[in-house]
Every structure is written in structure tokens, then in C-alpha cells.
């Protein structure tokens, strides 16, 4: 058996780039800068994480292919455009994640189940069409590398939708009523960064665990839908 080069956690930042996100474009940019600086500042932890950045609107744009961010001088920016096709995002991940995992394995790594941090400020504009690729993506019988999905809704995003997107109820969050959207975006990136650092630390210590840092309860809460 070939020598194992290491153990990795693939992580995907999947963010809504639709027109309504224009009011928080600066926070999106600042969030990526902060994430990059934090991971580069903890090289032992960053060694365990591979990061990809994907923007979705009417379609999907790859902002950063899955990579070791320690090798990146800066992370790319999101580009505000179009509507909010959840289906485009999940259809892309349905191809992207298995391809990435297969590549990492060919390179000699062991790969933990990927994690997706999904961010949106509104309802999907493609109606119910997103449900089929989402179901295929999260079904381990269909997609062996089916990811854990943390869904965060800000602005006008509905709790019910975030609960349906997230792979576990405790992985769904929405901003509290009246919360500033820009500040909520900042909280999203703080949660994302701390979650990756804590999860990476468990890999360093050979006790692998996906740890999701709970956001500031004054600005964001666990999403609870109606029955």
C-alpha cells in the first residue's frame, strides 16, 4: 500500500452572489480576507484543510478551486450578479465534490467527509428545482462523498429553507429579525473560520470531529421551521 501523505478535510464556501447581496459586498470581501489570514496564521491547522470558493446566482462561478490556501497570496472576491438559483449551486457541487475527493485520493491523501458552508440572503428563484440535485448530493447511496451542509440565511432568507438545505437541523442558522445584513455576513465568516480551525485542530490531534462554532445569538439563531 502506498504511503499516506496526510488526512484532509475539504471545505466549500458557497455564497449567494445575487443582486440583493450588493448591500453587503464589502463584508463578503472582508470575510474572505479574514478567513485567509486566519488559516495562514495557523499553518498546522491549514495543512489539514483544503478550501474552495463558489459563487452562485443564475449560474455558478468558481472563485477558487479546492486548494491549500497557504499557497495563495490572496483569495478572490465574490461578484454580485443575477438571481438566486439554488439548483445551480447544488448541481455544481454534485459534480465538483466527487471529482475533488477522487483527485485528493489519487494524490495519496485520506479524505474526511467534506463540509459545505452555504450562505444566502433570500429564497431560491428556481422554485422547487433545487430539491433534486440537493437530494442527490446529500444521499450517501448516490454520492459517496455526500457533504455535511451548514446553511446560513441572512436578510430575507427563511428558516424553513435553511432547515431543508442543511443536512442536520443544528446545522441551519438564520439572522435574528432586524439584524443588520452586513454584520450577519461578518458573523457567518467568523463562524466559518472558527469551525474550520477547531475541526482542523481535531485532525492535528488525530481525533477527527466536525465542530461547528455557534454564532453570536444576538445576531443569529438556530433555524426552526414551522410544522
C-alpha positions as CSV (number, residue, x, y, z in Angstrom):
1,X,0.0,0.0,0.0
2,X,1.3,3.4,-0.9
3,X,2.3,5.8,1.9
4,X,-0.4,8.1,3.0
5,X,0.5,11.8,2.6
6,X,-1.9,13.1,5.1
7,X,-5.6,13.4,6.1
8,X,-7.6,16.3,4.7
9,X,-11.0,18.0,5.3
10,X,-12.3,19.5,2.0
11,X,-14.3,22.7,2.8
12,X,-16.5,24.7,0.4
13,X,-17.7,28.2,0.8
14,X,-20.8,28.5,-1.4
15,X,-22.2,32.1,-1.3
16,X,-25.1,33.8,-2.9
17,X,-23.9,36.4,-5.4
18,X,-27.4,37.6,-6.5
19,X,-28.2,41.3,-6.8
20,X,-29.7,41.6,-3.3
21,X,-26.3,40.8,-1.8
22,X,-24.8,44.1,-3.2
23,X,-25.5,45.9,0.1
24,X,-23.0,43.6,1.8
25,X,-20.4,43.2,-0.9
26,X,-17.7,44.8,1.3
27,X,-18.5,42.4,4.2
28,X,-18.2,39.4,1.7
29,X,-14.8,40.7,0.7
30,X,-13.6,41.4,4.2
31,X,-14.8,38.0,5.3
32,X,-12.7,36.2,2.8
33,X,-9.7,38.3,3.7
34,X,-10.1,37.5,7.4
35,X,-10.6,33.7,6.7
36,X,-7.5,33.7,4.6
37,X,-5.4,35.5,7.2
38,X,-6.7,33.2,10.0
39,X,-5.9,30.0,8.1
40,X,-2.4,31.2,7.0
41,X,-1.8,32.2,10.6
42,X,-2.4,28.6,11.8
43,X,-0.3,26.6,9.3
44,X,-0.5,23.3,11.1
45,X,-4.3,23.5,11.0
46,X,-4.4,24.8,7.5
47,X,-2.3,21.8,6.4
48,X,-5.4,19.7,7.2
49,X,-7.9,21.8,5.2
50,X,-8.4,22.3,1.5
51,X,-10.7,25.2,0.6
52,X,-12.9,26.0,-2.4
53,X,-14.9,29.1,-3.0
54,X,-18.0,29.1,-5.2
55,X,-20.4,31.9,-6.1
56,X,-23.9,31.2,-7.3
57,X,-26.5,33.4,-8.9
58,X,-28.3,32.4,-12.2
59,X,-25.4,30.0,-12.6
60,X,-22.2,29.1,-10.8
61,X,-18.8,30.7,-10.9
62,X,-15.7,29.0,-9.4
63,X,-13.9,31.7,-7.5
64,X,-11.2,29.3,-6.1
65,X,-10.7,25.6,-7.0
66,X,-10.1,23.4,-4.0
67,X,-6.6,24.2,-2.8
68,X,-4.2,24.7,0.1
69,X,-4.8,28.4,0.9
70,X,-1.3,28.7,2.4
71,X,-0.1,28.8,-1.2
72,X,-2.5,31.7,-2.1
73,X,-1.3,35.3,-1.9
74,X,-5.0,36.4,-1.6
75,X,-8.4,34.9,-2.0
76,X,-10.6,36.0,-4.9
77,X,-13.7,38.2,-4.5
78,X,-17.3,37.4,-5.0
79,X,-19.0,39.2,-7.9
80,X,-22.6,40.4,-7.5
81,X,-24.9,39.5,-10.4
82,X,-28.1,37.9,-11.3
83,X,-30.8,35.9,-9.4
84,X,-30.6,33.1,-6.8
85,X,-30.5,29.6,-8.3
86,X,-30.0,27.1,-5.5
87,X,-30.3,24.4,-8.1
88,X,-27.2,25.7,-10.0
89,X,-25.2,25.6,-6.7
90,X,-26.2,22.0,-5.8
91,X,-25.8,20.7,-9.4
92,X,-22.3,22.1,-9.4
93,X,-21.4,20.5,-6.0
94,X,-22.8,17.2,-7.2
95,X,-20.0,17.1,-9.8
96,X,-17.4,19.1,-8.0
97,X,-17.2,17.3,-4.7
98,X,-16.8,13.7,-6.0
99,X,-14.2,14.9,-8.5
100,X,-12.2,16.8,-5.8
101,X,-12.3,13.8,-3.4
102,X,-11.2,11.4,-6.1
103,X,-8.3,13.7,-7.0
104,X,-7.1,14.0,-3.4
105,X,-7.2,10.3,-3.0
106,X,-5.2,9.8,-6.2
107,X,-2.6,12.2,-4.7
108,X,-2.3,9.9,-1.7
109,X,-4.5,11.6,0.9
110,X,-7.1,10.2,3.2
111,X,-10.2,12.4,2.9
112,X,-12.8,13.1,5.6
113,X,-16.4,13.9,4.6
114,X,-16.5,17.3,3.0
115,X,-18.2,20.3,4.6
116,X,-20.2,23.0,2.7
117,X,-20.8,26.4,4.2
118,X,-23.9,27.7,2.3
119,X,-24.9,31.4,2.5
120,X,-27.9,33.1,1.1
121,X,-30.0,36.2,1.8
122,X,-33.2,35.1,0.1
123,X,-35.5,32.4,-1.3
124,X,-34.4,30.3,-4.3
125,X,-35.6,31.9,-7.5
126,X,-35.7,28.5,-9.3
127,X,-38.7,27.3,-7.2
128,X,-38.5,23.7,-6.3
129,X,-36.0,22.7,-9.0
130,X,-33.1,22.8,-6.5
131,X,-34.5,19.9,-4.5
132,X,-33.5,17.1,-6.9
133,X,-29.8,17.9,-7.1
134,X,-29.7,18.7,-3.4
135,X,-31.3,15.3,-2.6
136,X,-28.8,13.5,-4.9
137,X,-25.9,15.5,-3.4
138,X,-26.8,14.6,0.2
139,X,-27.8,10.9,-0.3
140,X,-24.8,8.8,0.5
141,X,-26.3,6.0,-1.6
142,X,-26.0,8.3,-4.6
143,X,-23.0,10.4,-3.7
144,X,-20.4,8.5,-1.6
145,X,-18.7,11.8,-0.6
146,X,-22.0,13.4,0.3
147,X,-21.1,16.5,2.3
148,X,-22.2,17.9,5.6
149,X,-24.0,21.2,4.7
150,X,-24.2,24.2,7.1
151,X,-26.8,26.5,5.8
152,X,-26.9,30.2,6.9
153,X,-29.7,32.5,5.9
154,X,-29.4,36.3,6.3
155,X,-31.8,39.1,5.4
156,X,-35.0,37.7,3.9
157,X,-33.9,34.0,3.9
158,X,-36.5,31.8,5.5
159,X,-35.8,29.4,8.4
160,X,-37.7,26.6,6.7
161,X,-35.5,26.8,3.6
162,X,-32.3,26.8,5.6
163,X,-33.5,23.7,7.6
164,X,-34.2,21.9,4.3
165,X,-30.8,22.8,2.9
166,X,-28.8,21.8,6.0
167,X,-28.0,18.2,6.5
168,X,-28.8,18.3,10.2
169,X,-31.3,20.7,12.0
170,X,-28.5,22.0,14.2
171,X,-26.6,23.0,11.0
172,X,-29.2,25.6,10.0
173,X,-29.0,29.2,11.1
174,X,-30.8,32.4,10.3
175,X,-30.2,36.0,11.3
176,X,-32.5,37.3,14.0
177,X,-35.3,39.7,12.9
178,X,-34.0,43.2,12.3
179,X,-30.3,42.2,12.3
180,X,-28.0,44.2,10.0
181,X,-27.3,42.1,7.0
182,X,-23.7,43.2,6.7
183,X,-23.0,42.4,10.3
184,X,-24.7,39.0,9.8
185,X,-22.3,38.3,6.9
186,X,-19.4,39.1,9.2
187,X,-20.8,36.7,11.8
188,X,-21.1,34.0,9.1
189,X,-17.4,34.3,8.3
190,X,-16.4,34.3,12.0
191,X,-18.4,31.1,12.5
192,X,-16.9,29.5,9.3
193,X,-13.4,30.4,10.3
194,X,-13.6,29.2,13.9
195,X,-15.3,26.0,12.8
196,X,-12.5,25.2,10.3
197,X,-9.8,26.0,12.9
198,X,-11.5,23.8,15.6
199,X,-12.2,21.0,13.2
200,X,-8.6,21.2,11.8
201,X,-7.3,21.0,15.3
202,X,-9.1,17.7,15.9
203,X,-7.3,16.3,12.8
204,X,-3.9,17.5,14.1
205,X,-4.7,15.7,17.3
206,X,-5.8,12.5,15.5
207,X,-9.3,12.8,17.0
208,X,-11.3,13.8,13.9
209,X,-14.5,15.7,14.5
210,X,-16.6,18.3,12.6
211,X,-17.0,21.2,15.0
212,X,-19.5,23.9,14.1
213,X,-18.9,27.1,16.1
214,X,-22.3,28.6,17.2
215,X,-22.6,32.2,16.0
216,X,-23.4,35.2,18.3
217,X,-27.0,34.6,19.5
218,X,-27.7,38.3,19.4
219,X,-27.4,38.3,15.7
220,X,-28.1,34.7,14.5
221,X,-30.0,31.8,15.8
222,X,-30.6,28.1,15.0
223,X,-33.2,28.0,12.3
224,X,-36.5,26.4,13.5
225,X,-39.2,25.9,10.8
226,X,-43.0,25.7,11.3
227,X,-44.9,22.4,11.5
